C-alpha cells in the first residue's frame, strides 16, 4: 500500500462520500455500521471509507482500533468530514 493524503469524493444527490486513504486495490468491503463501509486491500489495510449518508457518524475509535488507521489519517478524516457536514463522533 502506498499512503497518500486522504482525498474525498462526494455525491450530494446520492447523499454519499468516499474517503480514499491509499492507492491500494480493494479486496473486500466490510460494514462498520449501518452507514459506514471500509474497503480493505489484500494485506487487510484500509484503502477507503464509504459513507452511505453525509450525516453518518464516523467511528474514529473503531477505525483506529479495529482497522489500524493511524492518528494522522484520523486527523485528516476529521478535517475533511467537517467540510461535508458529517457528524463527528
N, C-alpha and C positions, 0 to 999 in steps of 0.2 A: 504494500500500500504506500502510495506517495501522498503525504499530507499536503494540504494547501489551505489557503484561507477559506473559511466557510463561505459558501455562496448560497443565495436563496432565489428560488423561483416561486412566484405567487400566481395564482389563478383566482381572481376575485369572483368571477362568475361561478366557479366550482367551489368557492369558499375553502380553498386548499393551498398548501405551500409545501415546498420541498427544500430542505437544508442539505446541501451537498458538503460532505466533510472530507472526502478523499476522491481520488480518481479510480479507485478500485472497481472491479466488476461485481455486480450484485449476484450473490449465490442464492440468498433466500431473504425473505421478509418476515419479521417477527412482530406480533402485536405487543404493544406496551400498555395499551389502554384502549378504550373504545374509539378514540380519535387519533391515536399515535401509532405509527408503524416504523420499525427500524430495519433498514436494509443492511445486510452484512455480507462480507466477502468470504472467500474460501478459507481465510485464516480467522474467521469469526470476529473481524474488526469492522467497526461501523463505517459504512460508506455514505449513508444518508439517513435523514429522518423525515418521514412524511407526516404532515398534519392534515387530517381529513376535515378539519374545521379551523378557521383562522382564530377562533376563540378557544381552541384546545389549551388545556393546562399542560405545559411541557414538564415532564417529571425529571428535573435535572439530577436529583439524587439517584434515581434509578439508572439514568444514563451513565453516571459515573460508576456506581457500584456494580450493576449487572453487566454493563457493556464496556467498561473501562474507558469511557470518554474522558479525556483529560480536562483539567481545570481551564486551560486556555481556550479550548473549544467550547466549553460550557459558557465561558465569558462571552465569546463571540456569538453564541446562540442567544444569550440573554439580550445582547445589544441588538441583534438582527430581529429577534422576535418582537421587541418593542416597536420596531418600525412598521410592523404589520398588524399590531394590536392584539397579539396573542396574550393569553393570561400568563403571568409569571408565577409559577407555583413550584 
